[in-house]
Amino acid sequence: MQVVMFSFRPEVPETRQDTLLEQVRTWNGVVSADRLFAAGPTPEIRRMCYVYVVDWADASVLVNNLEGMPEIANAFVPPAREPM
């Protein structure tokens, strides 16, 4: 599975964020999408989200789709982690 990280813009209400997360969950190749810390102590933390996509899905296309939404501040594929 691949992961894409993204954040909502500060002015987007949490109810709208929830609606958009539901929409993203229906996209082709998406396994799950949710907030990183739904119970986070600050709005900045609660705006941070992730999307898991199946291996065959092109994560860069998902990033482009997210970045095309006016409510999204940023989207990216995090760097791969190396085993220690």
Backbone bond lengths (Angstrom), bond angles and torsions (degrees), N, CA, C in turn:
res aa  C-N    CA-C-N  psi(-1)  N-CA   C-N-CA  omega(-1)  CA-C   N-CA-C  phi
1 M - - - 1.436 - - 1.523 110.01 -
2 Q 1.309 114.95 149.05 1.461 121.20 176.45 1.528 108.56 -110.61
3 V 1.327 116.06 158.26 1.459 120.06 178.71 1.526 109.56 -125.70
4 V 1.318 115.00 144.45 1.459 123.24 173.25 1.522 106.02 -125.35
5 M 1.312 116.32 134.68 1.463 122.04 177.76 1.523 108.43 -106.67
6 F 1.338 116.49 146.20 1.457 119.71 174.91 1.515 110.02 -156.32
7 S 1.327 115.24 163.40 1.464 122.21 178.34 1.517 109.67 -133.47
8 F 1.316 114.42 145.05 1.454 120.03 174.42 1.527 109.98 -82.27
9 R 1.312 116.69 155.15 1.464 121.83 174.66 1.533 108.42 -68.18
10 P 1.337 117.37 150.35 1.469 121.01 -176.79 1.527 114.38 -58.69
11 E 1.317 117.72 -30.89 1.463 120.26 -175.65 1.534 113.85 -81.86
12 V 1.331 118.04 -3.63 1.471 121.09 -178.73 1.535 108.70 -82.83
13 P 1.346 116.95 118.55 1.471 119.68 179.57 1.526 111.72 -61.84
14 E 1.318 116.39 150.36 1.463 120.36 -178.00 1.522 112.09 -61.28
15 T 1.331 118.27 -31.88 1.468 119.75 177.94 1.528 110.45 -64.74
16 R 1.333 116.87 -38.38 1.471 120.84 176.89 1.529 110.02 -68.87
17 Q 1.324 117.25 -38.71 1.456 120.96 176.91 1.529 110.21 -59.16
18 D 1.336 116.23 -43.52 1.466 120.39 179.21 1.525 110.91 -61.02
19 T 1.325 116.40 -42.10 1.462 121.42 179.24 1.526 110.76 -62.40
20 L 1.332 116.33 -43.44 1.459 120.09 -179.84 1.523 111.74 -68.07
21 L 1.328 117.80 -37.50 1.462 120.39 176.07 1.530 110.42 -61.57
22 E 1.326 116.80 -40.87 1.466 119.91 176.63 1.527 110.46 -60.63
23 Q 1.322 116.71 -40.45 1.464 121.33 179.37 1.525 110.62 -64.59
24 V 1.326 117.28 -46.23 1.470 121.67 -178.98 1.530 110.19 -60.67
25 R 1.328 117.02 -36.81 1.473 120.62 179.56 1.528 112.84 -60.06
26 T 1.331 117.36 -21.86 1.466 120.65 -178.80 1.522 112.89 -89.38
27 W 1.334 118.10 -7.46 1.458 121.11 -177.20 1.524 110.55 -67.83
28 N 1.319 115.84 149.04 1.454 122.77 179.69 1.527 111.00 -59.60
29 G 1.322 116.20 128.86 1.457 121.52 177.58 1.518 114.80 89.87
30 V 1.326 117.92 -10.37 1.464 120.99 -178.72 1.525 109.41 -81.73
31 V 1.328 115.36 127.59 1.458 121.84 177.75 1.526 109.74 -90.53
32 S 1.339 116.34 -45.12 1.454 120.98 177.33 1.527 109.43 -158.10
33 A 1.314 114.76 157.71 1.464 121.92 177.48 1.518 107.39 -150.23
34 D 1.319 116.09 132.42 1.466 119.26 -178.12 1.523 110.00 -166.16
35 R 1.300 115.12 177.60 1.470 121.48 175.88 1.532 108.70 -75.93
36 L 1.309 116.45 146.83 1.464 120.11 174.80 1.522 110.47 -67.14
37 F 1.331 116.43 -44.56 1.460 122.42 -177.61 1.524 108.72 -134.51
38 A 1.328 116.68 81.32 1.464 121.22 -176.03 1.524 112.11 -58.93
39 A 1.313 117.11 -30.69 1.460 121.15 -179.86 1.527 110.96 -102.87
40 G 1.323 116.61 25.01 1.461 120.86 -178.79 1.525 112.10 -58.48
41 P 1.319 116.91 152.60 1.462 120.94 -174.78 1.536 114.67 -74.01
42 T 1.332 117.07 -17.22 1.465 119.44 -177.77 1.524 110.19 -131.86
43 P 1.344 116.90 155.60 1.466 119.62 176.87 1.526 112.34 -59.51
44 E 1.336 117.73 -34.04 1.469 121.13 179.81 1.519 110.99 -59.26
45 I 1.308 116.06 -41.21 1.466 120.34 -179.60 1.521 110.77 -73.90
46 R 1.334 117.54 -39.32 1.465 120.68 -179.55 1.518 112.36 -68.48
47 R 1.330 119.21 -19.44 1.475 122.32 177.95 1.523 112.59 -78.38
48 M 1.318 118.66 -14.29 1.462 122.61 -177.94 1.534 109.86 -79.45
49 C 1.343 115.83 128.93 1.468 120.66 -174.81 1.526 111.64 -133.90
50 Y 1.324 114.31 167.52 1.468 121.02 176.28 1.515 109.46 -135.33
51 V 1.318 115.17 157.96 1.465 123.00 172.36 1.520 106.88 -134.78
52 Y 1.325 117.05 127.23 1.458 121.54 171.31 1.523 107.38 -97.19
53 V 1.331 115.69 132.11 1.457 120.93 178.24 1.524 109.02 -123.55
54 V 1.334 115.35 151.47 1.459 120.05 179.20 1.527 109.19 -65.77
55 D 1.308 115.61 159.27 1.459 121.00 -174.30 1.522 113.98 -58.33
56 W 1.322 117.36 -33.58 1.460 119.02 -176.88 1.528 112.09 -78.31
57 A 1.310 117.55 -15.96 1.470 120.33 -178.36 1.526 109.95 -72.29
58 D 1.299 116.83 146.53 1.457 122.45 179.18 1.525 108.52 -89.82
59 A 1.322 116.90 104.05 1.459 121.62 -177.16 1.529 111.87 -60.59
60 S 1.328 117.73 -31.57 1.470 119.69 -179.73 1.529 111.26 -66.70
61 V 1.334 117.37 -31.59 1.464 120.57 175.87 1.522 109.48 -67.38
62 L 1.310 116.58 -41.68 1.459 120.94 177.40 1.527 110.76 -61.67
63 V 1.326 116.77 -43.45 1.467 120.89 177.20 1.529 109.75 -58.56
64 N 1.318 117.42 -46.87 1.472 121.09 179.34 1.523 111.34 -61.15
65 N 1.336 117.22 -41.93 1.462 120.83 178.60 1.524 111.08 -63.09
66 L 1.321 116.62 -43.72 1.465 120.09 178.98 1.524 110.83 -64.61
67 E 1.335 116.71 -45.99 1.458 120.00 -178.70 1.529 112.23 -64.71
68 G 1.336 117.00 -20.87 1.450 120.97 177.38 1.521 113.67 -78.24
69 M 1.315 116.56 -9.84 1.461 120.82 179.33 1.533 109.13 -86.92
70 P 1.325 118.35 130.22 1.470 120.07 -176.81 1.533 114.01 -64.22
71 E 1.325 117.75 -20.14 1.467 120.87 -178.53 1.530 113.44 -82.39
72 I 1.330 116.85 -10.70 1.471 121.14 -175.18 1.524 110.34 -95.23
73 A 1.344 116.07 127.08 1.466 121.37 178.82 1.520 111.18 -79.02
74 N 1.341 116.58 -42.21 1.464 120.73 -179.90 1.515 109.68 -160.82
75 A 1.314 115.17 157.53 1.463 122.18 176.86 1.520 107.64 -149.30
76 F 1.327 116.13 143.08 1.463 119.20 -178.06 1.522 110.54 -162.51
77 V 1.323 114.66 159.80 1.457 122.19 171.32 1.521 105.76 -94.84
78 P 1.336 118.14 119.10 1.457 118.92 -179.70 1.527 111.41 -66.54
79 P 1.330 116.89 152.83 1.466 119.58 179.19 1.540 110.18 -63.32
80 A 1.319 115.49 147.99 1.461 120.42 178.82 1.523 109.90 -65.22
81 R 1.311 115.14 143.23 1.461 120.17 177.42 1.515 109.40 -92.84
82 E 1.289 116.06 138.61 1.450 122.06 178.11 1.526 109.50 -93.12
83 P 1.330 117.92 139.75 1.476 119.23 175.53 1.522 109.78 -64.11
84 M 1.292 115.48 147.63 1.480 119.92 -179.05 1.488 111.24 -88.96
